[in-house]
Amino acid sequence: MSEQLLRYERLANELGGLISSGTLRPGDRLPSVRRLSDERRLSASTVVQALRQLEDRGLVEARPQSGFFVRHGGITRPEPSARTTLESAVQVDVTQRLVRILQTSSRPGMAPLAAALPSPSLLPVAALHRLYAGVARRHPKLLEGGSHINMDEPALVRQLVRRSLSWGGPLAAEEIIITNSCTEALALSLRAVTQPGDTVAVESPGYYLMLQLLESLGLQALEIPTDPRTGISIEALELASRQGKVAACLLVANASNPLGCLMPDENKRRLAKMAAERGFAVIEDDLYGDLHFGEQRPWPIKAFDTAGNVILCASFSKSLSPSLRLGFMAAGKYKAKIALQKTIMSGGTNPITQNVLAEYLESGAYERHIRTLRRTYERQVASMQDAVSRYFPAATRFSQPQGGFVLWVELPEEIDTALLYEKAIAVGVAFVPGELFSPSGMYRNCLRLNCGNPHSAEIEDAVRRLGRLIAGVVS
């Protein structure tokens, strides 16, 4: 057994060395299992074990009916480090800095590397326009009134339940609430399960919009160490949630923002069980679940929830259009409290948009569109990784996202990306500094890049200019 282990490890290390040296380059096809087996006089199972180990290291990827290929981007770069953060909860204060950065980043002529938005060219805008016209014509009474009681269109609820069959569902129709966005769903969830001054556990680094919500509601944030591959540390969360110190956990389990990490199913199961036993709510943002890079859609934490403690929140803003302003949630045992909050705060969500989305989902167009979009985002992330490899310092680390379209970059320690940002916007390049992903201001040497646009010559040049600024600081 030990000899078998040594053989596949030896082969994996040899192939890994060829990749690291550049002999095998991103996109190159590795020799077939049969060829490696014949040439190295190894069993096919030993060769497959070696290739799987390379896959686990993030060096190669398997493509159905095609074999194994060297992955694009980050081949010789380690991933960002997971930082120890678990100390005490802090007040959140990110909004003013963030608003300024996002406003500056939207100026005309600025390279679009900051806000995590998809390119309009990738979205089915024309199809949605036709559906809006058709729905308005077939259902003219939708604009004749509104309801703060019957807020959810049955046709859309039915389609959401049907979609959930493929990822651990089905969701219960009676726990679904249609919202004006995923952001509204998150805010309603927090209002329902916390009181001002409560502590909410968050990923570190974690999505800045979530931190803004905590700030606006007067909640404390407790940063939990988060692995660039497997997500939030279940062990650290277990320690933090003892003695009722955590009211809720707010996180992105599938393709998190900004790391792009994917929580393993076993960790999802453990988290759902822990929440039930300790009585805290899990608020899960599954916005990027449909934008995974794997063969199968990852299950949300909600799929492992047997006690109703997990609130699933999502929307179609990153896959269909940010302008839809339509999200949904499966509220579990908190349905009544959240529905009351929704009634008071905003009432019903636009019924025309609900019916448009229902028809789009029912037609099968969404599944066809999302299959193409996933591959497109994956290529765009890989292109950004390649560009960062070319133009940033050799000591740079960056994430290996498993979905979504953002890239987390860790620069040498001496770089302060908040100061770098001021220089970057002067040359027409925007990004989001790393400190905005931490309520305690960590990750000052990190930044996030948006990969939601096709990798054009303009974007390549923007990364080059940013790399030149970084090199000037390092030197």
Secondary structure, DSSP 8 states (H G I E B T S, - for coil): -HHHHHHHHHHHHHHHHHHHHTSS-TT-B---HHHHHHHHT--HHHHHHHHHHHHHTTSEEEETTTEEEE-SS-TT----------S--EE---HHHHHHHHHHHTSTT-BS-SS----GGGS-HHHHHHHHHHHHHH-GGGGS---SSS-S-HHHHHHHHHHHGGGT----GGGEEEES-HHHHHHHHHHHH--TT-EEEEEES--HHHHHHHHHTT-EEEEEEEETTTEE-HHHHHHHTGGG--SEEEE--BS-TTT--B--HHHHHHHHHHHHHHT-EEEEE-TTGGGBSSSS----GGGG-SSS-EEEEEESTTTT-GGG--EEEE-GGGHHHHHHHHHHHT-S--HHHHHHHHHHHHTTHHHHHHHHHHHHHHHHHHHHHHHHHHHS-TT-EE---SBSSEEEEE--TT--HHHHHHHHHHTTB--EEGGGG-TT---TTEEEEE--S---HHHHHHHHHHHHHHHHHH-
